[in-house]
Structures are given as C-alpha cells and as structure tokens.
Amino acid sequence: IAAVCERVARRIPVVAGVGTNSTAESVQLAKAAKDAGADAGLVVVPYYNRPCGQGLVDHFRKIWDESGLPIVVYNIPSRTGTPLTPEIYDRLMGVVGIFAVKESSGDLNLASHLLGQMARRLPGEWQRVYGHEVCYLETFVDTERYAGTCYKAANWIVLGRTTGRGNNAPTYEQTRSIKEVLGYPLTKRFRELLGEVR
C-alpha cells in the first residue's frame, strides 16, 4: 500500500482492501492502510461467520471509530453469504466514516433504494458543506458497458447523450465512448433555481 501511495503521489485516491470476517483484524488492517497513506478502505461484508442486523452495523462502525480510515462498504452476497438489506443500509448511513458503497448484489431494487436515499440526503449535506442548496442531480452512464437500469428504475430522466469528444477536445472527432446523460430533480422549482443568476 505504501508503495502504491508513493507512486501515485496523491494524484488519485488509494482505496485499500481492509475488510475481513474479523472486526479486530479489519481494524488493524485499516490502521495499517491509513498509516501507509491510503485514502480509504474497501470493507467487505463479513463472510463465513455471517453477522446480521446490528452486528453488521457495529462491524463497520468499529472499523471507522478505531481506525479513522474512511470506508467504502462492499456488498457482494454471492461471495459472503450475507446480503445487506435496505434497512441495514439505512442504518449504515448513520456511520459518519462511510462515504461510498460498492454494491455488487445484482439487486436492482436495492440499487434503486440506495439512489433514492442518496437523493434524499444529499441536499441537506450539500447545504451544510457548501452553504447553498442543490436542486438537480446529473450523472453519465457509459452505455457500451452499462444499461443504466438502476437509475431508470429510480426515476432518473434520460436527458440525451454526450458527443464522445471529451472536455476541450481539439477536434470534432469522437475520442471517447458516448455516454447517456441522466438527471434527477430534487425540487419542483429546479428550473427556476437553475435559471437564477448569482
């Protein structure tokens, strides 16, 4: 981990795999990764011993509380035997150090639930951090690799497609994959708010 951190020299974030089925071992790995310079830790849902409910929440919270390393929760029930449910995800949102999810269950309803929760929570967080409200979310989906099903199931609106030229392209030739642009209004007043001059 230290060699990777040294090589990338903060140009990109380093997320180290620190999750195991043992909370104590995961804490030690997270501390070591943080000391080595990692920006975050990928923590898989504990496998083999299969904790449930509050035990899962406690596992992730303890890793954050004792290591201080920001956490990416990795849900892959086909490998761990323990799926995260919407209720558990909702409780995990209360753990300050969890900032991202690698959702690999294949459950489109769960992915849609997470997108919906993010859309509900983001405005308040944005207001707190940046001092103004956010009224519209936007994302890009590489349709050569993904269908964007989760976004569509969560009622995101397809707005169009990119040109594939990238930012500041010197030509009008396509140099990147064309992406579908999707949006999600957070307020009925989004058109009015987006049209304001500040």
C-alpha angles and dihedrals in degrees: 000000000000091000092052092047090050092048096050092042094204092303089121131015118260116221111190125201104244104152124114135154089264118078092202093051091046090052090053092047091048092051091049092048091050091048089050090055104261115157095211144354129239105222117191121209104266112269132205098020091050106204116199139209113340091011090066092048091048091050094056094039093052092050090053096041095050100038105030088216112138111245136227107197111221114204112189107147094174086069102030101038090225120095123202111233128209088256093054092046089052090054092046088057086071091063105096096207096057107095105158145021131218098204110194103155095105088227105138092190090056092048090049090050090053092049090050092049091048091051090051096047101039099073094058093045092047091050091049095048103035103025098237135075126259113221105176136037124207133186141170127229122199099225092194087068107020139033098213089231095150092054092048091047088052090054099255112159122237105232101178141279136293121244094239092235098112128216116321093357110185091216138034090243121115108254100164137039115281111249132204113237116219130184137193122196114218095193136027087236094061094115092051093045094046090051094056118111112221 
